[in-house]
Amino acid sequence: MPSRRERPEFRPGGVRHVAGGILALSIATFLAITTELLPVGLLPLIGDELGISEGVTGLLVTVYAFMVAVLALPLTLLTARVPRKALLLATLVAYAASNALGALAPDFAYLAAGRALGGLAHALFFSVAIGYGARLVRPEHTGRALALITAGASAGFVLGVPLSTSLGAALGWRASFWLLAAGCTVTVLVVALLLPPVPGGGAPHGGLGRASRRTRLGVVVGVNTVVYLGQYTVYTYIAVLLLAAGLPLAGLGPALLALGALGLIGTWFAAVTLDRRPRAGTLLALVLIVVALVGLGFAFPALIGVLTATAVWSAAFGGIASMMQTAAIRTAGASPDVIGALVNASANVGIGAGAALGAAVLAWPGLEWLAFTGAALVLVGTTAAFVARESFPPLAPGAERTERAEP
């Protein structure tokens, strides 16, 4: 049973009303994403010191994503009665311990065990964080709140991974793990101070979920899976594409940093549209992704065309996470935490399967077909979102009242 401390008279308000809590969640998501992707830029350094190949070292990321996909929903259900704030703090402590174990690892098995602990934390963290963000604000502000929280994840891609990679190159890969362990420890204190406790429980918004609500939720989760599948069929091999198009190896890091920064445009776009015209904003982003990937396919291997198409693609995809999270929450097909788990798990299924599918396309029919394959899959998701008007409604809750109130 939840403790009395988790049963305050908390009343959801606007984004400004809970700005401290949203900031705390955004910082936490920044560290969570950086922890998940930390080995990506450190693969050669880890492999050289531990005496293993880069392919084996890459399993540190693959197994992590697999654990999230498999465990997100079961762990969320098992912890449904645990106070939300206490559970969120526990995941951050586990992140800190995971990174500390990685920093101390004498061999690959020890390092893999530390990553497994991080995978367990990650399986719960985003499920709880999505539900937490939805509970902090009134339904008409859900989109902006989740977009701001997701901005932390975007910052993890843009800043966290490149900075930790640079630190690892300068001071050794263990220094990056130690820094993240310290960052997660500080974030535990930040979250404890700034994040207000919210009621947990298994009831969805608006009461028990009906079959129609569950169907709408299933559609959103399905669209999310297919879109992430198409995205990561291509994005997993973005470095291969850019180098094959003639980008110098020295320019790869700056190019990836710039493309990641463009994703913040999509996050901003989601923040300004999801609480007014979520359907139009979501469909526009999805269509732009399809067009950009098709353009990338036709432009390859011309470097200027490839960079232009990739820039549009990166900007458009920046808002997808918060768009899908918000659409799923608004279906009220389950509790916010279960919805968070489903969105979290389906995204990781798409990431893992996309990497595998992309590898198959590289083997045959070849690199030049990679972008077209991704575009076809995202088009399937776009078509489903266009047809499923009830799952992706034109107006957000309260948007019509807001527009009437405006002069």
ROMIVEX-330733 format. One record per residue (C-alpha): residue number from 1; x, y, z; residue in one letter. Coordinates in nm, 3 decimals. Example, Ala and Ser with C-alpha at 12.3 -4.5 7.8 and 13.67 -1.06 7.14 Angstrom:
// residues 2
seq 1	east 1.230	north -0.450	up 0.780	type A
seq 2	east 1.367	north -0.106	up 0.714	type S
***
This chain:
// residues 407
seq 1	east 0.000	north 0.000	up 0.000	type M
seq 2	east 0.130	north 0.350	up -0.080	type P
seq 3	east 0.245	north 0.544	up 0.223	type S
seq 4	east 0.062	north 0.847	up 0.345	type R
seq 5	east 0.347	north 1.062	up 0.223	type R
seq 6	east 0.251	north 0.963	up -0.130	type E
seq 7	east -0.107	north 1.079	up -0.074	type R
seq 8	east -0.079	north 1.458	up -0.047	type P
seq 9	east -0.347	north 1.687	up -0.173	type E
seq 10	east -0.155	north 1.735	up -0.494	type F
seq 11	east -0.349	north 1.915	up -0.762	type R
seq 12	east -0.214	north 1.904	up -1.117	type P
seq 13	east -0.176	north 2.247	up -1.271	type G
seq 14	east -0.006	north 2.416	up -1.561	type G
seq 15	east 0.355	north 2.369	up -1.665	type V
seq 16	east 0.473	north 2.674	up -1.469	type R
seq 17	east 0.304	north 2.542	up -1.157	type H
seq 18	east 0.534	north 2.237	up -1.156	type V
seq 19	east 0.835	north 2.383	up -1.338	type A
seq 20	east 1.078	north 2.252	up -1.075	type G
seq 21	east 0.947	north 1.898	up -1.105	type G
seq 22	east 0.960	north 1.905	up -1.485	type I
seq 23	east 1.317	north 2.038	up -1.472	type L
seq 24	east 1.415	north 1.756	up -1.235	type A
seq 25	east 1.264	north 1.494	up -1.467	type L
seq 26	east 1.435	north 1.650	up -1.769	type S
seq 27	east 1.774	north 1.633	up -1.596	type I
seq 28	east 1.707	north 1.273	up -1.499	type A
seq 29	east 1.616	north 1.177	up -1.858	type T
seq 30	east 1.937	north 1.343	up -1.978	type F
seq 31	east 2.144	north 1.119	up -1.752	type L
seq 32	east 1.935	north 0.811	up -1.835	type A
seq 33	east 1.992	north 0.846	up -2.211	type I
seq 34	east 2.360	north 0.927	up -2.162	type T
seq 35	east 2.398	north 0.615	up -1.947	type T
seq 36	east 2.221	north 0.399	up -2.206	type E
seq 37	east 2.438	north 0.515	up -2.496	type L
seq 38	east 2.765	north 0.571	up -2.307	type L
seq 39	east 2.951	north 0.269	up -2.453	type P
seq 40	east 2.877	north 0.379	up -2.813	type V
seq 41	east 3.160	north 0.631	up -2.829	type G
seq 42	east 3.390	north 0.429	up -2.602	type L
seq 43	east 3.378	north 0.092	up -2.782	type L
seq 44	east 3.741	north 0.101	up -2.911	type P
seq 45	east 3.879	north 0.214	up -2.574	type L
seq 46	east 3.687	north -0.049	up -2.377	type I
seq 47	east 3.773	north -0.322	up -2.624	type G
seq 48	east 4.144	north -0.238	up -2.624	type D
seq 49	east 4.175	north -0.241	up -2.245	type E
seq 50	east 3.964	north -0.551	up -2.183	type L
seq 51	east 4.099	north -0.741	up -2.482	type G
seq 52	east 3.771	north -0.794	up -2.668	type I
seq 53	east 3.647	north -0.701	up -3.015	type S
seq 54	east 3.431	north -0.395	up -3.084	type E
seq 55	east 3.152	north -0.628	up -3.195	type G
seq 56	east 3.146	north -0.800	up -2.858	type V
seq 57	east 3.171	north -0.466	up -2.678	type T
seq 58	east 2.870	north -0.345	up -2.879	type G
seq 59	east 2.663	north -0.607	up -2.700	type L
seq 60	east 2.672	north -0.373	up -2.398	type L
seq 61	east 2.422	north -0.154	up -2.587	type V
seq 62	east 2.228	north -0.434	up -2.756	type T
seq 63	east 2.161	north -0.633	up -2.439	type V
seq 64	east 2.067	north -0.313	up -2.256	type Y
seq 65	east 1.797	north -0.232	up -2.513	type A
seq 66	east 1.676	north -0.593	up -2.515	type F
seq 67	east 1.633	north -0.590	up -2.137	type M
seq 68	east 1.430	north -0.270	up -2.156	type V
seq 69	east 1.203	north -0.413	up -2.426	type A
seq 70	east 1.138	north -0.734	up -2.234	type V
seq 71	east 1.119	north -0.606	up -1.876	type L
seq 72	east 0.952	north -0.263	up -1.899	type A
seq 73	east 0.594	north -0.384	up -1.872	type L
seq 74	east 0.644	north -0.670	up -1.620	type P
seq 75	east 0.848	north -0.453	up -1.384	type L
seq 76	east 0.598	north -0.169	up -1.410	type T
seq 77	east 0.313	north -0.403	up -1.319	type L
seq 78	east 0.508	north -0.556	up -1.031	type L
seq 79	east 0.582	north -0.213	up -0.884	type T
seq 80	east 0.237	north -0.063	up -0.941	type A
seq 81	east 0.177	north -0.015	up -0.566	type R
seq 82	east 0.520	north 0.132	up -0.490	type V
seq 83	east 0.508	north 0.510	up -0.430	type P
seq 84	east 0.600	north 0.681	up -0.757	type R
seq 85	east 0.861	north 0.921	up -0.625	type K
seq 86	east 1.038	north 0.653	up -0.421	type A
seq 87	east 1.045	north 0.424	up -0.726	type L
seq 88	east 1.186	north 0.697	up -0.949	type L
seq 89	east 1.458	north 0.773	up -0.694	type L
seq 90	east 1.541	north 0.401	up -0.674	type A
seq 91	east 1.598	north 0.387	up -1.050	type T
seq 92	east 1.839	north 0.681	up -1.029	type L
seq 93	east 2.031	north 0.512	up -0.748	type V
seq 94	east 2.052	north 0.201	up -0.967	type A
seq 95	east 2.186	north 0.412	up -1.257	type Y
seq 96	east 2.456	north 0.551	up -1.026	type A
seq 97	east 2.549	north 0.201	up -0.907	type A
seq 98	east 2.552	north 0.070	up -1.264	type S
seq 99	east 2.798	north 0.335	up -1.377	type N
seq 100	east 3.014	north 0.289	up -1.069	type A
seq 101	east 3.032	north -0.086	up -1.134	type L
seq 102	east 3.130	north -0.011	up -1.492	type G
seq 103	east 3.409	north 0.219	up -1.379	type A
seq 104	east 3.546	north -0.051	up -1.147	type L
seq 105	east 3.503	north -0.344	up -1.389	type A
seq 106	east 3.815	north -0.564	up -1.409	type P
seq 107	east 3.678	north -0.762	up -1.703	type D
seq 108	east 3.396	north -0.777	up -1.957	type F
seq 109	east 3.169	north -0.999	up -1.744	type A
seq 110	east 3.182	north -0.753	up -1.454	type Y
seq 111	east 3.112	north -0.463	up -1.691	type L
seq 112	east 2.820	north -0.652	up -1.847	type A
seq 113	east 2.674	north -0.712	up -1.499	type A
seq 114	east 2.689	north -0.340	up -1.427	type G
seq 115	east 2.515	north -0.268	up -1.757	type R
seq 116	east 2.248	north -0.526	up -1.674	type A
seq 117	east 2.170	north -0.332	up -1.355	type L
seq 118	east 2.139	north -0.019	up -1.568	type G
seq 119	east 1.905	north -0.202	up -1.804	type G
seq 120	east 1.678	north -0.293	up -1.513	type L
seq 121	east 1.673	north 0.071	up -1.404	type A
seq 122	east 1.603	north 0.191	up -1.757	type H
seq 123	east 1.314	north -0.053	up -1.799	type A
seq 124	east 1.141	north 0.118	up -1.507	type L
seq 125	east 1.268	north 0.473	up -1.532	type F
seq 126	east 1.101	north 0.587	up -1.853	type F
seq 127	east 0.781	north 0.401	up -1.772	type S
seq 128	east 0.757	north 0.588	up -1.441	type V
seq 129	east 0.883	north 0.919	up -1.582	type A
seq 130	east 0.622	north 0.930	up -1.860	type I
seq 131	east 0.344	north 0.853	up -1.616	type G
seq 132	east 0.486	north 1.102	up -1.366	type Y
seq 133	east 0.495	north 1.380	up -1.623	type G
seq 134	east 0.134	north 1.313	up -1.716	type A
seq 135	east 0.026	north 1.326	up -1.351	type R
seq 136	east 0.205	north 1.654	up -1.278	type L
seq 137	east -0.016	north 1.865	up -1.506	type V
seq 138	east -0.376	north 1.891	up -1.616	type R
seq 139	east -0.462	north 1.689	up -1.930	type P
seq 140	east -0.460	north 1.996	up -2.154	type E
seq 141	east -0.093	north 2.055	up -2.064	type H
seq 142	east 0.030	north 1.696	up -2.105	type T
seq 143	east 0.194	north 1.753	up -2.443	type G
seq 144	east 0.408	north 2.047	up -2.337	type R
seq 145	east 0.510	north 1.878	up -2.012	type A
seq 146	east 0.621	north 1.559	up -2.185	type L
seq 147	east 0.799	north 1.755	up -2.459	type A
seq 148	east 1.000	north 1.945	up -2.197	type L
seq 149	east 1.084	north 1.624	up -2.012	type I
seq 150	east 1.183	north 1.457	up -2.340	type T
seq 151	east 1.411	north 1.753	up -2.415	type A
seq 152	east 1.644	north 1.603	up -2.155	type G
seq 153	east 1.668	north 1.287	up -2.364	type A
seq 154	east 1.744	north 1.494	up -2.675	type S
seq 155	east 2.016	north 1.676	up -2.483	type A
seq 156	east 2.159	north 1.337	up -2.389	type G
seq 157	east 2.201	north 1.256	up -2.759	type F
seq 158	east 2.335	north 1.603	up -2.844	type V
seq 159	east 2.564	north 1.674	up -2.547	type L
seq 160	east 2.585	north 1.377	up -2.310	type G
seq 161	east 2.726	north 1.117	up -2.546	type V
seq 162	east 2.977	north 1.344	up -2.729	type P
seq 163	east 3.104	north 1.498	up -2.404	type L
seq 164	east 3.142	north 1.164	up -2.228	type S
seq 165	east 3.320	north 1.028	up -2.537	type T
seq 166	east 3.559	north 1.324	up -2.537	type S
seq 167	east 3.627	north 1.277	up -2.166	type L
seq 168	east 3.694	north 0.908	up -2.222	type G
seq 169	east 3.939	north 0.985	up -2.501	type A
seq 170	east 4.123	north 1.235	up -2.280	type A
seq 171	east 4.123	north 1.059	up -1.942	type L
seq 172	east 4.024	north 0.700	up -2.017	type G
seq 173	east 3.683	north 0.537	up -2.052	type W
seq 174	east 3.652	north 0.470	up -1.679	type R
seq 175	east 3.651	north 0.846	up -1.612	type A
seq 176	east 3.331	north 0.878	up -1.818	type S
seq 177	east 3.162	north 0.609	up -1.610	type F
seq 178	east 3.274	north 0.777	up -1.287	type W
seq 179	east 3.142	north 1.116	up -1.401	type L
seq 180	east 2.804	north 0.968	up -1.487	type L
seq 181	east 2.789	north 0.787	up -1.153	type A
seq 182	east 2.850	north 1.119	up -0.979	type A
seq 183	east 2.594	north 1.294	up -1.199	type G
seq 184	east 2.328	north 1.035	up -1.119	type C
seq 185	east 2.402	north 1.069	up -0.747	type T
seq 186	east 2.357	north 1.447	up -0.760	type V
seq 187	east 2.037	north 1.402	up -0.960	type T
seq 188	east 1.894	north 1.183	up -0.684	type V
seq 189	east 1.920	north 1.487	up -0.455	type L
seq 190	east 1.777	north 1.722	up -0.719	type V
seq 191	east 1.476	north 1.498	up -0.779	type V
seq 192	east 1.422	north 1.448	up -0.405	type A
seq 193	east 1.412	north 1.827	up -0.354	type L
seq 194	east 1.225	north 1.950	up -0.663	type L
seq 195	east 0.985	north 1.677	up -0.766	type L
seq 196	east 0.650	north 1.684	up -0.585	type P
seq 197	east 0.506	north 1.344	up -0.488	type P
seq 198	east 0.208	north 1.235	up -0.697	type V
seq 199	east -0.044	north 0.958	up -0.636	type P
seq 200	east 0.035	north 0.629	up -0.806	type G
seq 201	east -0.193	north 0.332	up -0.860	type G
seq 202	east -0.314	north 0.135	up -1.154	type G
seq 203	east -0.622	north 0.329	up -1.263	type A
seq 204	east -0.605	north 0.508	up -1.594	type P
seq 205	east -0.717	north 0.865	up -1.641	type H
seq 206	east -1.093	north 0.878	up -1.666	type G
seq 207	east -1.157	north 0.549	up -1.489	type G
seq 208	east -1.117	north 0.189	up -1.596	type L
seq 209	east -1.010	north 0.144	up -1.955	type G
seq 210	east -1.279	north 0.028	up -2.197	type R
seq 211	east -1.215	north -0.188	up -2.501	type A
seq 212	east -1.221	north 0.113	up -2.733	type S
seq 213	east -0.963	north 0.293	up -2.523	type R
seq 214	east -0.738	north -0.011	up -2.518	type R
seq 215	east -0.775	north -0.039	up -2.896	type T
seq 216	east -0.672	north 0.324	up -2.940	type R
seq 217	east -0.373	north 0.267	up -2.714	type L
seq 218	east -0.277	north -0.043	up -2.913	type G
seq 219	east -0.282	north 0.159	up -3.234	type V
seq 220	east -0.051	north 0.426	up -3.089	type V
seq 221	east 0.189	north 0.162	up -2.955	type V
seq 222	east 0.187	north -0.012	up -3.295	type G
seq 223	east 0.257	north 0.312	up -3.479	type V
seq 224	east 0.537	north 0.388	up -3.234	type N
seq 225	east 0.696	north 0.047	up -3.295	type T
seq 226	east 0.688	north 0.076	up -3.674	type V
seq 227	east 0.815	north 0.434	up -3.678	type V
seq 228	east 1.108	north 0.349	up -3.451	type Y
seq 229	east 1.174	north 0.040	up -3.662	type L
seq 230	east 1.202	north 0.253	up -3.976	type G
seq 231	east 1.402	north 0.523	up -3.798	type Q
seq 232	east 1.667	north 0.291	up -3.657	type Y
seq 233	east 1.692	north 0.080	up -3.970	type T
seq 234	east 1.866	north 0.387	up -4.109	type V
seq 235	east 1.991	north 0.585	up -3.808	type Y
seq 236	east 2.191	north 0.295	up -3.664	type T
seq 237	east 2.412	north 0.319	up -3.973	type Y
seq 238	east 2.413	north 0.697	up -4.018	type I
seq 239	east 2.792	north 0.708	up -3.977	type A
seq 240	east 2.830	north 0.449	up -4.253	type V
seq 241	east 2.604	north 0.654	up -4.483	type L
seq 242	east 2.785	north 0.981	up -4.419	type L
seq 243	east 3.131	north 0.834	up -4.469	type L
seq 244	east 3.020	north 0.655	up -4.786	type A
seq 245	east 2.889	north 0.989	up -4.916	type A
seq 246	east 3.237	north 1.137	up -4.880	type G
seq 247	east 3.230	north 1.300	up -4.538	type L
seq 248	east 3.585	north 1.301	up -4.392	type P
seq 249	east 3.629	north 1.092	up -4.080	type L
seq 250	east 3.735	north 1.405	up -3.888	type A
seq 251	east 3.403	north 1.567	up -3.973	type G
seq 252	east 3.187	north 1.279	up -3.851	type L
seq 253	east 3.176	north 1.386	up -3.486	type G
seq 254	east 3.083	north 1.749	up -3.557	type P
seq 255	east 2.825	north 1.639	up -3.815	type A
seq 256	east 2.655	north 1.401	up -3.571	type L
seq 257	east 2.659	north 1.671	up -3.304	type L
seq 258	east 2.494	north 1.921	up -3.540	type A
seq 259	east 2.234	north 1.668	up -3.652	type L
seq 260	east 2.153	north 1.587	up -3.291	type G
seq 261	east 2.114	north 1.956	up -3.213	type A
seq 262	east 1.864	north 1.987	up -3.499	type L
seq 263	east 1.649	north 1.735	up -3.315	type G
seq 264	east 1.580	north 2.005	up -3.056	type L
seq 265	east 1.381	north 2.187	up -3.326	type I
seq 266	east 1.144	north 1.892	up -3.337	type G
seq 267	east 1.119	north 1.894	up -2.958	type T
seq 268	east 1.027	north 2.263	up -2.965	type W
seq 269	east 0.769	north 2.200	up -3.238	type F
seq 270	east 0.610	north 1.926	up -3.030	type A
seq 271	east 0.593	north 2.156	up -2.728	type A
seq 272	east 0.401	north 2.424	up -2.919	type V
seq 273	east 0.160	north 2.194	up -3.107	type T
seq 274	east 0.074	north 1.898	up -2.883	type L
seq 275	east -0.158	north 2.093	up -2.654	type D
seq 276	east -0.342	north 2.258	up -2.945	type R
seq 277	east -0.324	north 2.063	up -3.272	type R
seq 278	east -0.159	north 1.730	up -3.189	type P
seq 279	east -0.284	north 1.543	up -3.495	type R
seq 280	east -0.163	north 1.801	up -3.746	type A
seq 281	east 0.173	north 1.834	up -3.573	type G
seq 282	east 0.230	north 1.459	up -3.549	type T
seq 283	east 0.132	north 1.389	up -3.910	type L
seq 284	east 0.349	north 1.675	up -4.035	type L
seq 285	east 0.651	north 1.539	up -3.849	type A
seq 286	east 0.593	north 1.187	up -3.981	type L
seq 287	east 0.547	north 1.307	up -4.340	type V
seq 288	east 0.866	north 1.512	up -4.317	type L
seq 289	east 1.056	north 1.204	up -4.199	type I
seq 290	east 0.929	north 1.001	up -4.496	type V
seq 291	east 1.009	north 1.277	up -4.746	type V
seq 292	east 1.354	north 1.333	up -4.598	type A
seq 293	east 1.441	north 0.962	up -4.605	type L
seq 294	east 1.323	north 0.930	up -4.965	type V
seq 295	east 1.529	north 1.240	up -5.048	type G
seq 296	east 1.827	north 1.084	up -4.873	type L
seq 297	east 1.789	north 0.769	up -5.083	type G
seq 298	east 1.780	north 0.962	up -5.411	type F
seq 299	east 2.059	north 1.202	up -5.308	type A
seq 300	east 2.304	north 0.930	up -5.202	type F
seq 301	east 2.601	north 0.939	up -5.252	type P
seq 302	east 2.611	north 1.316	up -5.318	type A
seq 303	east 2.735	north 1.463	up -4.988	type L
seq 304	east 2.547	north 1.796	up -4.996	type I
seq 305	east 2.217	north 1.627	up -5.077	type G
seq 306	east 2.275	north 1.361	up -4.810	type V
seq 307	east 2.353	north 1.623	up -4.544	type L
seq 308	east 2.050	north 1.834	up -4.638	type T
seq 309	east 1.809	north 1.541	up -4.628	type A
seq 310	east 1.958	north 1.414	up -4.303	type T
seq 311	east 1.920	north 1.758	up -4.144	type A
seq 312	east 1.547	north 1.767	up -4.225	type V
seq 313	east 1.508	north 1.408	up -4.106	type W
seq 314	east 1.684	north 1.478	up -3.776	type S
seq 315	east 1.478	north 1.790	up -3.706	type A
seq 316	east 1.150	north 1.612	up -3.783	type A
seq 317	east 1.225	north 1.311	up -3.566	type F
seq 318	east 1.315	north 1.524	up -3.263	type G
seq 319	east 0.953	north 1.554	up -3.153	type G
seq 320	east 0.837	north 1.198	up -3.220	type I
seq 321	east 0.903	north 1.062	up -2.871	type A
seq 322	east 0.687	north 1.321	up -2.694	type S
seq 323	east 0.423	north 1.303	up -2.969	type M
seq 324	east 0.379	north 0.927	up -2.926	type M
seq 325	east 0.393	north 0.947	up -2.546	type Q
seq 326	east 0.126	north 1.218	up -2.540	type T
seq 327	east -0.102	north 1.038	up -2.784	type A
seq 328	east -0.073	north 0.718	up -2.581	type A
seq 329	east -0.145	north 0.892	up -2.249	type I
seq 330	east -0.452	north 1.064	up -2.393	type R
seq 331	east -0.610	north 0.737	up -2.504	type T
seq 332	east -0.659	north 0.655	up -2.131	type A
seq 333	east -0.630	north 0.289	up -2.229	type G
seq 334	east -0.437	north 0.199	up -1.914	type A
seq 335	east -0.269	north 0.366	up -1.618	type S
seq 336	east -0.007	north 0.630	up -1.707	type P
seq 337	east 0.270	north 0.400	up -1.583	type D
seq 338	east 0.157	north 0.102	up -1.789	type V
seq 339	east 0.123	north 0.331	up -2.091	type I
seq 340	east 0.476	north 0.456	up -2.026	type G
seq 341	east 0.599	north 0.097	up -2.011	type A
seq 342	east 0.432	north 0.009	up -2.341	type L
seq 343	east 0.573	north 0.314	up -2.516	type V
seq 344	east 0.916	north 0.249	up -2.365	type N
seq 345	east 0.918	north -0.119	up -2.460	type A
seq 346	east 0.783	north -0.067	up -2.812	type S
seq 347	east 1.044	north 0.200	up -2.887	type A
seq 348	east 1.322	north -0.035	up -2.779	type N
seq 349	east 1.175	north -0.318	up -2.988	type V
seq 350	east 1.191	north -0.083	up -3.286	type G
seq 351	east 1.547	north 0.021	up -3.203	type I
seq 352	east 1.676	north -0.334	up -3.170	type G
seq 353	east 1.487	north -0.476	up -3.466	type A
seq 354	east 1.574	north -0.174	up -3.678	type G
seq 355	east 1.946	north -0.229	up -3.619	type A
seq 356	east 1.907	north -0.594	up -3.723	type A
seq 357	east 1.699	north -0.508	up -4.031	type L
seq 358	east 1.946	north -0.242	up -4.134	type G
seq 359	east 2.228	north -0.493	up -4.111	type A
seq 360	east 2.033	north -0.728	up -4.339	type A
seq 361	east 1.973	north -0.449	up -4.593	type V
seq 362	east 2.344	north -0.363	up -4.590	type L
seq 363	east 2.421	north -0.726	up -4.672	type A
seq 364	east 2.159	north -0.724	up -4.951	type W
seq 365	east 2.042	north -0.526	up -5.148	type P
seq 366	east 2.302	north -0.275	up -5.023	type G
seq 367	east 2.363	north 0.062	up -4.860	type L
seq 368	east 2.186	north 0.261	up -5.131	type E
seq 369	east 1.854	north 0.096	up -5.035	type W
seq 370	east 1.880	north 0.164	up -4.664	type L
seq 371	east 1.699	north 0.499	up -4.662	type A
seq 372	east 1.421	north 0.372	up -4.889	type F
seq 373	east 1.359	north 0.079	up -4.654	type T
seq 374	east 1.332	north 0.311	up -4.355	type G
seq 375	east 1.104	north 0.546	up -4.546	type A
seq 376	east 0.869	north 0.262	up -4.640	type A
seq 377	east 0.835	north 0.155	up -4.277	type L
seq 378	east 0.775	north 0.508	up -4.147	type V
seq 379	east 0.518	north 0.552	up -4.425	type L
seq 380	east 0.329	north 0.251	up -4.288	type V
seq 381	east 0.321	north 0.415	up -3.946	type G
seq 382	east 0.219	north 0.749	up -4.097	type T
seq 383	east -0.068	north 0.588	up -4.285	type T
seq 384	east -0.190	north 0.412	up -3.971	type A
seq 385	east -0.178	north 0.739	up -3.775	type A
seq 386	east -0.369	north 0.917	up -4.052	type F
seq 387	east -0.642	north 0.653	up -4.061	type V
seq 388	east -0.669	north 0.616	up -3.682	type A
seq 389	east -0.829	north 0.953	up -3.615	type R
seq 390	east -0.949	north 0.851	up -3.267	type E
seq 391	east -0.601	north 0.748	up -3.157	type S
seq 392	east -0.452	north 1.070	up -3.297	type F
seq 393	east -0.735	north 1.325	up -3.248	type P
seq 394	east -0.728	north 1.674	up -3.406	type P
seq 395	east -0.758	north 1.866	up -3.078	type L
seq 396	east -0.600	north 1.816	up -2.738	type A
seq 397	east -0.821	north 1.812	up -2.427	type P
seq 398	east -0.907	north 2.172	up -2.339	type G
seq 399	east -0.771	north 2.315	up -2.665	type A
seq 400	east -1.113	north 2.418	up -2.791	type E
seq 401	east -1.193	north 2.594	up -2.464	type R
seq 402	east -0.858	north 2.773	up -2.476	type T
seq 403	east -0.916	north 2.893	up -2.832	type E
seq 404	east -1.262	north 3.023	up -2.742	type R
seq 405	east -1.121	north 3.211	up -2.448	type A
seq 406	east -0.865	north 3.390	up -2.664	type E
seq 407	east -0.970	north 3.727	up -2.812	type P
***
